[in-house]
């Protein structure tokens, strides 16, 4: 693949667009972003707030700490934080600059105002509408499909921005090819090998810096279930364990409201952590140098994005599984692997862990990340030992692309009702408290 090729430029663009910084779990942060934008549109602190959220948003917000709120959780806290202290211009870093006075004001706002929360009457997996009122004025902001995709801004019935028709086209009406549709494992490897590192170094360097920083903080502090520390204490300092422990520690810190940013992948901080930290840790252990590390990171991130294109932004399928497999691909590449080694590593990993469900963002995500990375490392070790899972065994198909499609169908279509049942269980459990 040549630097001047359109495909090369598309791959660089995908990395630059997807690997962006975010502070906090991205679903509550998106609510804060929508709320900050709604308040900005209203021009006043609202007296009444209504948040309509799809089931997957409810699932991913209810159990995580919203950063810079003194450890508040839930949709109401995210909305209040966005209203009182959010900077909509910072997008997914909307809560990155909150003063102590504002933290207290967030709690006061929640105590004095009712924020109505209800499930969106929508067929879309990712759907958030925040409506705010002050006196006779009303403003509304809607985000659909992915975390920064504002499709509607409205004030007093006047549509200041309306992209509803573009956003709500049925799949059959969408353009024949989106940028991510060009991804495939063979070309991703070709891209990594031919990459002019300076084209992606700024974004990958930031990913390495941010994600390793929160990993180290996760190991130092007391966050969530402290999975990283448990792993190191129990299994020692081998690189295979450090890769799991540091990724888990980063997730535990993030789920517990750590006020450090991460660079995300496919809209998810946990997936950004999982796709990057093991690759960085192995690159350091192997002493391959930064050039090779950046190539492996580019490969790992693109493999993760490729898998998620088939699964969708939110699903009952745990995103750590696809990101863990991508990290395994990056680790195989660092060891000198080509298409055969990388494809077998990924297929082996998916055969092991594709049954893990997503029951919302919370501290157990850290443990699931550790399991996914362990499966990826095992998948590579299996290939090195001449072992593999074969087509026809469960959902595994002949060839890596067919297997990715098979798993994507499982996550997007087959687990749809599983997703609904998980949401029902979580909502009922909350009502029974």
Buried (B, 14 or more C-beta within 10 A) or exposed (E): BEEEEEBBEBBBEBBEEBBBBBBBBBBBBBBBBBBBBBBBBBEEEBEEBBBBBBBBBBBBBBBBBBBBBBEBBBBBBBBBBBBBBBBBEBBBBBBBEBEEEBBEBBBEBBEEBEBEBEBBEBEBBBBBBBBBBBEEBBBBBBBBBEBBBBBBBBBEEEEEBEBEEEBBEEEEEEEEEEBBEBBBBEBBBBBBEEBEBEBBBEBBBBBBEBBBBBBBBBBEBEBBBBBBBBBBEEBEEEBBBBBBBBBBBBBBBBBBBBBBBBBBBBBBBBBBBBBBBBBBBBBEBBEBEBEBBBBBBBBBBBBBBBBBBBBBBBBBBBBBBBBBBBBBBBBBBBBEBEEEBBBBBBBBBBBBBBEBBBBBBBBBBBBBBBBBBBBBBBBBBBBBEEEBBEEEEEBBBEEBBEBBBBBBBBBBEBBBEBBEEBBEEBBEEEEEE
